Amino acid sequence: MKTYRQYNPLNDFFFLKVLGEKGDEVQLLGFLNAVLGLSGNNRLVSVKILEDRKFSAEIIGGKACVFDVRAKLHDGTRVNIEVQLRNQGNMDRRNLYYLSREYAKNLEAGQDYRELPNVISINIVDFDFLSVENFHSVFHLREDKEKDFKLTNALEIHYLDMVKFRRLGKKAFQNEPLHRWLAWLDPRSQKELGKEEVGMNEAILEMDEGIRKAQEKLDYLSGDKDFLEMYELREKAIRDWNSSINYAHQEGKVEGITEATLKIARKMKDSGRQISEIEEFTGLAPQDIERL
């Protein structure tokens, strides 16, 4: 059994390099079919990756750079996929901004509004974001009272919450492609397969062609010195950002962070969660949690 070097697939630069470049269509199709719940005759069979970007070290190490994957489906629908590891307190509005921009920029002068393509936004987040039970949330524009009435299919937003996914008791790797993909993106979840973990569990590779192609791309990149340097640079940028936020939080210099954290802690405590678990997810001291 081959031993793989351990990477963090949730590194946004990593995700882009493995699923978002020309030639990555097979793995991107597999991921999109899993997220959109398409199977059999309804499966997507073609996708066009819209950008094949090059990045400098300055961009890779930047805190504000967005490494999103952009693609177009056979019916013209635009898809934008983004990985967010850090809670900046603006995910909802940030997402709406990028989604609206993607939607509007496809209308050229003189075109009919009916020619605007549908847009699907897929967001992989690694922090508690939505107060819902499911790890996969999907939003459309619907009427408030008649929930089944959808105004339009033009805009569709998906959130894949890795924190909630890890909390799932039993994951359906055999029957749920999305469970397999998220496990590949989060190697900690692979342990539940009951086999030796080797960075990428062979069992998942055998089940899914798209994941197998993604792993093959990773194996290829593992021998690319430039990729390894850029990957480590991006990891450092992520660590540095987290460290600066943690320090500022402790010093009370980040507005809104404390109140948001307390709100999450209160909800967890009200739901009967153990103090140790609340401490792990919020970073609050046990005595502060006790006083809530």
Secondary structure, 3 states (H helix, E strand, C coil): CCCCCCCCCCCHHHHHHHHCCCCCHHHHHHHHHHHHCCCHHHCCCCEEECCCCCCCHHHHCCCCCCCCEEEEECCCCEEEEEEECCCCCCHHHHHHHHHHHHHHCCCCCCCCHHHCCCEEEEEEECCCCCCCCCCEEEEEEECCCCCCCEEEEEEEEEEEEHHHHHHCCCCCCCCCHHHHHHHHHCHHHHHHHCCCCCCCCHHHHHHCHHHHHHHHHHHHHCCCHHHHHHHHHHHHHHHHHHHHHHHHHHHCCCCCHHHHHHHHHHHHHHCCCCHHHHHHHHCCCHHHHHHC
